């Protein structure tokens, strides 16, 4: 069975997340149904990561197995035609070896979080950023963020529903920068805990507003206690950016 790697872009607003859910629409369900209508048999979508309700993707990697070969370009065109009007697009489609797996072959994942730092309500970016009206000290946010880089027990920044075997993760980067009224937080690691990125961003938002200090963030990290979390940022500002695989940049 040929295996096809897909790169997906989607607006997470209408979905209950990427993974199939019994109580609402999901990205997985939409892609699987579109694929089945093209290839003529049921398929299962395997993705590099999961996303919560309202979380977006700029380059989610996934794969499907089909019973006969299709030209990758024609397959992507057919999938995009059948995905309408859902806000999901196949950006790339290619044949990969049978042992390539979107989740288990992945060496790293990158996310970004967007904060609209302005007093005015959001119009074009409604549902696509977290609006914070109070001016943010992005330099203080970036400096504090470096305390979270490296190997740590991230229990404080982990959802109580997280299914990971261990709360210990190695964070490769956590950078904060400003582009006009937009504050962008970029992070990368081999893998993340459930809600880890949103939890880290929520606390950095408190620092940017002057409610927390760098020392408060360190204390929360060392507490290893979810009750010590300052704030969990909303999902609409979070974007899955890319997944990294052997032989790829």
C-alpha positions in Angstrom: 0.0 0.0 0.0 1.6 3.3 -1.1 2.1 5.8 1.8 1.5 9.4 1.2 2.9 12.2 3.5 0.6 15.2 3.6 1.4 18.8 4.8 -1.8 20.3 6.2 -2.8 23.9 6.9 -6.0 24.5 8.8 -8.0 27.0 10.8 -8.9 25.2 14.0 -11.9 27.4 14.9 -14.6 25.1 13.6 -13.1 21.9 14.9 -12.9 20.1 18.2 -9.2 19.5 17.5 -7.2 17.4 15.1 -8.0 14.0 16.5 -11.4 12.4 15.9 -14.0 13.2 18.6 -17.3 11.6 19.3 -18.8 14.9 20.3 -18.0 17.1 17.3 -16.1 17.7 14.0 -12.4 17.2 13.8 -9.6 17.7 11.2 -8.9 14.0 11.1 -12.5 13.1 10.3 -12.7 15.7 7.5 -9.4 14.6 5.9 -10.3 10.9 6.2 -13.7 11.4 4.7 -12.2 13.4 1.8 -9.6 10.8 1.2 -12.1 7.9 1.2 -14.2 9.6 -1.4 -11.0 9.9 -3.6 -9.4 6.5 -3.1 -12.6 4.5 -2.7 -11.8 2.8 0.7 -11.5 3.9 4.3 -8.2 5.4 5.4 -6.7 6.5 8.7 -4.9 9.8 9.1 -1.8 9.7 11.3 -0.5 13.1 12.3 2.7 14.5 13.8 0.8 15.9 16.8 -2.5 16.6 18.3 -4.2 20.0 18.5 -6.9 21.2 20.9 -10.2 22.9 19.9 -9.4 26.2 18.2 -5.7 25.5 17.6 -4.4 26.2 14.1 -1.8 24.6 11.9 0.6 26.2 9.3 2.3 22.9 8.4 1.0 19.8 10.2 2.6 16.7 8.8 0.5 13.5 8.4 0.2 10.4 6.4 -2.3 8.0 4.9 -2.0 4.6 3.3 -4.0 3.8 0.1 -4.4 0.6 -1.9 -3.2 1.8 -5.2 -0.8 4.5 -6.5 -1.9 8.0 -7.3 0.1 10.8 -8.7 0.8 12.9 -5.6 -0.1 16.2 -7.2 -3.4 14.8 -8.5 -4.2 13.3 -5.1 -3.6 16.6 -3.3 -5.8 18.4 -5.9 -8.6 15.9 -5.4 -8.3 16.1 -1.6 -8.5 19.9 -1.7 -11.5 19.8 -3.9 -13.4 17.5 -1.5 -12.3 19.3 1.6 -14.2 22.4 0.6 -15.8 24.3 2.4 -13.8 23.2 5.5 -10.9 25.5 6.2 -8.3 22.7 5.6 -5.8 22.7 2.7 -3.2 20.1 1.6 -0.1 22.1 0.9 2.1 19.2 -0.1 1.7 15.5 -0.9 4.5 13.0 -1.6 5.1 9.3 -1.5 7.3 8.2 1.4 8.8 4.8 2.4 6.6 2.3 4.2 8.5 2.8 7.5 8.1 6.6 7.5 5.6 7.6 10.1 4.2 11.1 10.7 4.3 10.7 14.5 7.0 8.2 15.3 9.6 9.3 12.7 9.3 12.9 13.9 12.4 14.4 15.4 11.0 17.7 16.5 8.0 20.0 16.5 7.7 23.8 16.4 4.8 26.0 17.5 4.2 29.7 17.6 1.8 31.7 19.6 0.4 35.1 18.5 -0.7 37.9 20.9 -2.4 41.0 19.5 -1.1 43.6 21.9 -3.7 46.4 21.3 -6.7 48.0 22.9 -9.0 47.8 19.9 -11.1 44.6 19.4 -9.9 42.1 16.9 -11.6 42.0 13.5 -9.5 40.3 10.9 -7.6 38.3 13.5 -10.6 37.4 15.7 -10.2 33.7 16.6 -6.6 33.8 15.5 -4.8 35.6 18.3 -5.0 36.4 22.0 -5.7 40.1 22.5 -4.0 41.7 25.5 -4.8 45.4 25.7 -2.2 46.3 28.3 1.3 47.1 26.7 3.6 44.1 27.0 7.3 44.2 28.0 8.5 41.7 25.4 12.1 42.0 26.6 11.2 40.9 30.1 9.1 38.1 28.6 12.0 36.8 26.4 14.5 37.0 29.3 12.2 35.1 31.6 11.4 32.5 28.9 15.0 31.4 28.9 14.5 29.9 32.3 12.2 27.3 30.7 14.7 26.3 28.0 16.5 23.0 28.6 15.5 19.8 30.4 12.9 20.3 33.2 10.0 18.7 35.0 7.1 20.6 33.4 4.4 19.3 35.8 3.2 22.9 36.5 2.7 23.5 32.7 1.0 20.2 32.1 -2.7 19.6 31.7 -4.3 17.3 34.3 -5.5 15.3 31.3 -2.1 14.8 29.8 -1.4 11.2 28.9 2.4 11.5 28.6 4.4 8.9 30.6 6.6 11.6 32.1 6.4 15.4 32.8 10.1 15.8 31.9 10.8 17.4 28.6 13.6 19.2 26.9 12.7 22.6 25.5 15.0 23.6 22.7 13.9 27.2 22.3 11.4 29.7 23.6 11.8 33.1 22.0 9.6 36.2 22.3 9.7 39.0 19.7 7.5 41.9 18.6 6.3 42.8 15.1 4.3 46.0 15.5 1.2 45.3 17.6 1.8 41.5 17.3 3.9 39.6 19.9 5.1 36.3 18.6 6.3 33.5 20.8 8.2 30.7 19.1 9.1 27.4 20.7 10.6 24.1 19.6 11.2 20.7 21.2 11.2 17.0 20.3 7.7 16.8 21.9 5.4 18.7 24.2 3.1 17.9 27.0 -0.6 18.6 26.7 -1.2 22.4 27.1 2.5 23.0 27.7 2.8 25.7 25.2 -0.4 27.5 26.2 0.6 27.3 29.9 4.1 28.7 29.3 2.6 31.5 27.1 0.0 32.3 29.8 2.7 32.9 32.4 4.8 34.9 30.0 1.8 37.1 29.4 1.6 37.8 33.2 5.3 38.8 33.1 4.8 41.1 30.1 2.0 42.9 32.0 4.0 43.2 35.2 1.9 40.9 37.2 4.7 38.3 37.5 8.4 38.5 37.7 11.1 36.2 36.3 11.4 34.8 39.8 7.7 34.0 39.9 8.1 31.9 36.7 11.1 30.0 38.2 9.2 29.3 41.4 6.2 28.0 39.4 8.5 25.7 37.4 10.2 24.3 40.5 6.9 23.9 42.3 6.0 21.0 39.9 2.4 21.8 40.8 -0.4 22.6 38.3 -2.1 24.7 41.0 0.9 27.1 40.8 0.2 27.9 37.2 -0.5 31.6 36.7 -2.6 31.4 33.5 -3.4 29.1 30.6 -3.4 31.1 27.4 -6.5 30.6 25.1 -6.2 28.2 22.2 -6.9 30.6 19.3 -3.4 32.1 19.3 -1.6 28.8 19.0 -0.2 27.5 15.7 1.5 24.2 14.9 4.3 25.5 12.6 6.3 22.4 11.4 7.5 18.9 12.2 11.1 17.9 11.5 12.1 14.5 10.1 15.4 12.7 9.2 16.9 14.1 6.0 14.7 17.2 6.1 15.6 20.8 7.1 
